[in-house]
Amino acid sequence: MSCCSVPVPIPSAMPAEGSARVTKANEKSRIEHLLHERIMANSSAQEDGTYKTEFIVPDMHCAACIGTIERELVKAPPVEQVRANLSMKTVSIVWDPAKGRVTEPAARLEALGYQYHLADNTEKRPAKDKTGQSLLLALAIAGFAAANIMLLSVSVWSGADYETAQLFHLISGIIAIPAVAIAGQPFFRSALKALRAGRLNMDVPISLAVVLALGMSVFESLTGGEEAYFDASVTLLFFLLIGRYLDHLMRKKARGAVERLSSLSAKDGVLVDAQGEITHIAVKDIKPGMRLRIFAGERFPVNGEVHSGRTEIDRSHVTGESDPVLVEKGELIEAGTLNLTAAIDVRATSSAQNSFLGEMRKMMAAAEQGRGQYVRIADRMAQIYAPAVHLLAFIAFVAWMIASGGDWHLSIYTAIAVLIVTCPCALGLAVPVAHVIGANRLMQNGILMRDGTALERLATIDSVVFDKTGTLTSGTPKVISVSGLDDENLPVLKALASSSTHPVAKAVDQFVGGQTGVMLEAFKEIPGCGVEAQYQGQTIRLGKPEWVAEISNPERSSQLSAQAQEWPGETTVSFAIAGSPMAHFCLHDEIRQGAAKAVSELEKGSLRLEILSGDTPAKVRQTADAIGIANFQARQTPADKIHHMEALREAGRKPLMVGDGINDAPALAAGHVSMVPASASDVGRHSADFVFTRPSLLAVPLAVDIARFTDKIVRQNFGLAIVYNCIAVPLAMAGFVTPLIAAIAMSASSILVVANSFRINFTARGKAGKRNISATTSPAIVEVTS
Amino acid sequence: MNHLLILIPVALTLGLLGLGAFIWSLKDDQYEDMEGAAERILQEDYPAD
């Protein structure tokens, strides 16, 4: 989870050209004020006037982290209580607004070097894990009852005399009745729900077997019978509850990690009133016509029309095009677009529901409905298994009635014995244990999963559809070639490039590397052109070639066109000191680490691959050629993408959609199963089945491998359970099953299934080791073609 | 037979004590953060709370 961090977007201090300049101190307090409001929006008020805020801290992973965070945060004046939760990677603080601002602990957290996100506390969600607690309680009660009854049963089986056996049965009954009543509830409830809906699930035969075993044993004990199945009913519950609890733990972990990640910027906007004063406003309260200020580094909360200022925007999440676009007064910008260079004011043209984002959400909901309900493999099994078992018990009853000449007691006894031995204990464990181990393998490789059915669906895919920008590529440009650069100018270039947050400047900065001691003056960023500053009285520029050419030595400007032809579909930027020759940098949207290898591995797994991108054909072709995917389509709108996914599904294919943008979100929902990188837009990340948190695209083939292997194990487990039944059922129908045999047979089959599931660990680990998916901290491997 | 009458209640009482202790720990939220609990014992000067 440690690299799944979209950094907290602190609004950067970059006043728009022409707008009133703000002093540094004012700017700082304004940023702090906005941050405060944002945190407040995600905090919940307690009864005693204090507030509770939860931060998600992905990088917290050891004892030292917990200690440092708790010790440092409690020193901040308003903080009364700090508690770090390592399993959920959260830090919750209780603080008193009377004693200070919540930005203080937040700043401390940042100063300690931990990136944080705000956990969404505004939704009504229980603070504690109630389901998990009640399952653990049921598990504890079933465990207690199973252990004690088993002790008594063993002495009965090893030959206690009649009176002792009767006494032991009585005591067992006293323990078992309340234990089954409490611990059996998760199964009884689910069985009742299924029956009311007119369906059969695994819990129906489970509940029936447990209740009948208990009822018959009580009857036998009271009437002085020889045999009782108290131990069978409680051990059954015990084993099954282990499966349920594991299943629950897996879901909780996956959900907690993915769904509660709420980015700071998503919830509010900055409103500018008629006097030019700025206030904070929740996104849902934004109405068309309001004037909003969007700072550099922030996303547009709603659709808007530029009112004043000019800036460059990054539409890669919205349309898939990777190049920044210059926008000026009157131009329309979709919600979700990233503002790159300067703060601008826009007039809202939509409310949150009607914005581009809202429309995408509606399309997603429609696509999800169209996909239809996926039936879990366990439920499909239950639809065959439950009627079969009930039929067998009924046949046993009728056959014994005929054979014994109408002996009711013996016939019912045998029928119930059939139900008890066929109780799907091993079947109940077959899926959850395999899925929990599979999910753990994924998590160790930085892949988070939303629920168990995702793993089942991933195992059945036959094609993979990729988005380009941000998925196959990293979404950030990288310098791939340079010409005409004089080494003497490096420190000056470094100083200029590092002054800007524009992705192109950052790429140049990264390319130059090293340190600089050069001081620049009069630095300014000109949207659509580049950055400019004064160095020793001379103007220096980094930006668009034509713009830089204005100050450079004109003799060398002819070089540009030749170079531009050499790399079609690339971005070229130039650098020059006034009067001297220009240097050119060629940038390319960097291909995601491991992409080519991932593609070849997926193809080896006989999957059909294709690219659906909103970017220009030239750029898509280049990426497709570089990583070896033959099928691609460019200039795809969100609607095109959905239609394509639907067409695939109608053709009987089961596509995995891998994408990251807001424009991919409906297609993600329309796919058979979906996967996104952690850098994906909120809307995509919340709907995806899998999120991979490491930079490498190798996560995709790895996840497919683990899913397929887990699926194989699940099927083997079902096979084992069926073999067990083939042996046990004839014995039970013949009337040979005693409580002792039932106890041994059921435990043995459960243990066998669990042991088989653990093979997922060993086999998949070997593969993962060889793949060498790099850790979060390792530098990105550059894979470029030119 | 007589010793059974003493031993069985003793065994059950001990079992119930264990169950009670578990339920208490559950209500005390001790299972909310299993990984954190494992790491916290490594803290030498960890403040009691």
Chai-1 contact restraints between the chains, C-beta under 6 A:
chainA,res_idxA,chainB,res_idxB,connection_type,confidence,min_distance_angstrom,max_distance_angstrom,comment,restraint_id
A,A63,B,E39,contact,1.0,0.0,6.0,A-B,restraint_1
A,A63,B,L42,contact,1.0,0.0,6.0,A-B,restraint_2
A,A63,B,Q43,contact,1.0,0.0,6.0,A-B,restraint_3
A,G67,B,Q43,contact,1.0,0.0,6.0,A-B,restraint_4
A,N85,B,D33,contact,1.0,0.0,6.0,A-B,restraint_5
A,N85,B,G36,contact,1.0,0.0,6.0,A-B,restraint_6
A,L86,B,D33,contact,1.0,0.0,6.0,A-B,restraint_7
A,L86,B,E35,contact,1.0,0.0,6.0,A-B,restraint_8
A,L86,B,G36,contact,1.0,0.0,6.0,A-B,restraint_9
A,L86,B,E39,contact,1.0,0.0,6.0,A-B,restraint_10
A,S87,B,D33,contact,1.0,0.0,6.0,A-B,restraint_11
A,S87,B,M34,contact,1.0,0.0,6.0,A-B,restraint_12
A,S87,B,E35,contact,1.0,0.0,6.0,A-B,restraint_13
A,Q133,B,L26,contact,1.0,0.0,6.0,A-B,restraint_14
A,L136,B,L26,contact,1.0,0.0,6.0,A-B,restraint_15
A,A140,B,F22,contact,1.0,0.0,6.0,A-B,restraint_16
A,F144,B,G15,contact,1.0,0.0,6.0,A-B,restraint_17
A,F144,B,L19,contact,1.0,0.0,6.0,A-B,restraint_18
A,N148,B,G15,contact,1.0,0.0,6.0,A-B,restraint_19
